[in-house]
Amino acid sequence: MKLFQAEDYERLFALMAQYRDRPMDLANATLVIAAEKTGIKQILTLDSDFLFYRISVAKQHFYNTSIGSFL
């Protein structure tokens, strides 16, 4: 299964435009799309912007797992 298709580029650019005040880079937009496609909302990141990013499905937010929970 390919995670990204040609039609996903439109969504990538739409996300970067939507969050341009943060700003959202290509890597973060790609992670948001991957979450939308897989349903995985739990991430491990030090990037505080993920507190603001929303997954298009019902405008759900990410669950940022702290590093301490893995130690």
Secondary structure, 3 states (H helix, E strand, C coil): CCCCCCCHHHHHHHHHHHCCCCCCCHHHHHHHHHHHHHCCCEECCCCHHHHCCEECHHHEECEECCHHHHC
